[in-house]
Amino acid sequence: MEGRQQPKGNTQDHQPNLDEQKDKSEPKPSKPTSPKNAVENNNPVTIIIGDSMIKGLRPEKISKSVKHKAQVKSFSGSTVEDLTDSVKPSLKRKPKNIIVHVGTNDLKRNSAKDVAKSIDKLC
């Protein structure tokens, strides 16, 4: 065993502390951004609100395309009047964009001209 050196002291003394390694190698996760605080954090959001016609939209694909967060809020069977209550709270969140798809269900009972007038009054 001549020529071989025995390690001096505890071998753990020679290894960095795992917590220290973790702190140096991994960035701390950022706080998730909700649309409610998107304006304060300067993180834009696009909100798409509408009837069942938009239920198949995939927000992750839209987010990739617009390069910021996107949310899809679908309310099956909703009319322009129904969505009035949903649009206003979303506007308070100050989204970068808001897209409203509504009126399809109104056409069963109203003329296109009347539906267009009600959409104009929506916001």
C-alpha positions in Angstrom: 0.0 0.0 0.0 2.9 2.2 -0.4 2.4 5.2 -2.7 -1.4 5.3 -2.1 -2.5 8.2 -0.1 -5.3 7.9 2.3 -7.8 10.8 2.2 -7.4 13.0 5.2 -10.5 13.7 7.3 -14.0 13.0 6.4 -14.6 12.6 2.6 -17.8 14.7 3.0 -15.5 17.7 3.8 -14.3 17.6 0.2 -17.7 17.5 -1.4 -19.8 20.7 -1.7 -23.0 20.9 0.3 -25.9 19.8 -1.9 -27.9 22.8 -0.8 -25.1 25.1 -1.9 -24.9 23.4 -5.3 -28.7 23.7 -5.7 -28.6 27.4 -4.9 -25.8 28.1 -7.4 -27.0 25.9 -10.3 -30.8 26.4 -10.3 -32.4 29.8 -10.6 -35.1 30.5 -8.1 -38.6 30.0 -9.7 -40.4 33.2 -10.4 -43.8 33.8 -9.0 -46.5 32.7 -11.5 -48.3 35.6 -13.1 -52.0 35.7 -13.1 -54.0 37.9 -15.4 -55.1 39.9 -12.3 -51.5 41.2 -11.8 -50.4 41.2 -15.4 -50.4 45.0 -15.6 -48.3 45.4 -12.4 -45.8 42.9 -13.5 -45.7 44.1 -17.1 -46.7 40.7 -18.4 -49.2 41.1 -21.2 -52.1 38.7 -21.5 -54.6 38.1 -24.3 -58.1 37.0 -23.2 -60.5 35.3 -25.6 -64.1 35.2 -24.4 -67.0 33.7 -26.2 -69.7 31.0 -26.7 -69.1 27.4 -27.4 -67.6 28.2 -30.8 -64.2 28.9 -29.1 -64.1 26.0 -26.7 -61.6 24.1 -28.9 -59.1 27.0 -28.9 -55.8 26.0 -27.3 -54.3 28.8 -25.2 -50.8 27.3 -25.2 -50.7 27.5 -29.0 -52.1 31.0 -29.0 -49.5 32.0 -26.3 -46.7 30.7 -28.5 -48.0 32.7 -31.5 -48.5 36.0 -29.6 -45.4 35.5 -27.4 -47.3 36.1 -24.2 -49.9 34.5 -22.0 -53.3 33.7 -23.5 -56.6 32.6 -21.8 -59.7 31.2 -23.4 -63.0 31.5 -21.6 -65.8 29.6 -23.2 -69.5 29.9 -22.1 -71.6 27.4 -24.0 -75.0 28.7 -25.1 -74.2 32.3 -24.1 -75.8 35.3 -25.7 -74.5 38.8 -25.9 -76.4 39.7 -22.8 -75.0 36.7 -20.9 -71.4 37.6 -21.8 -71.8 41.2 -20.6 -71.2 40.0 -17.0 -68.1 38.1 -18.1 -66.4 40.7 -20.3 -66.4 43.6 -17.8 -64.3 41.8 -15.1 -61.9 40.7 -17.7 -61.5 44.3 -18.9 -60.6 45.3 -15.3 -57.6 43.0 -15.6 -56.3 45.3 -18.4 -55.3 42.6 -20.9 -53.1 43.5 -23.8 -55.8 42.2 -26.1 -59.4 41.0 -25.6 -61.2 39.0 -28.3 -64.9 38.5 -27.9 -66.7 35.9 -30.1 -70.4 36.2 -29.4 -73.7 36.6 -31.2 -74.1 33.1 -32.7 -76.7 32.1 -30.2 -78.6 35.4 -30.5 -79.2 34.8 -34.2 -81.9 32.2 -33.4 -84.2 35.0 -32.0 -82.8 38.3 -33.4 -81.8 39.8 -36.7 -78.1 40.2 -37.6 -78.6 43.9 -37.4 -80.0 43.7 -33.8 -77.3 41.4 -32.7 -74.6 43.7 -34.1 -76.2 46.6 -32.2 -76.1 44.6 -28.9 -72.5 43.7 -29.5 -71.6 47.4 -29.9 -73.1 48.0 -26.5 -71.2 45.1 -24.9 -68.2 47.1 -23.9 
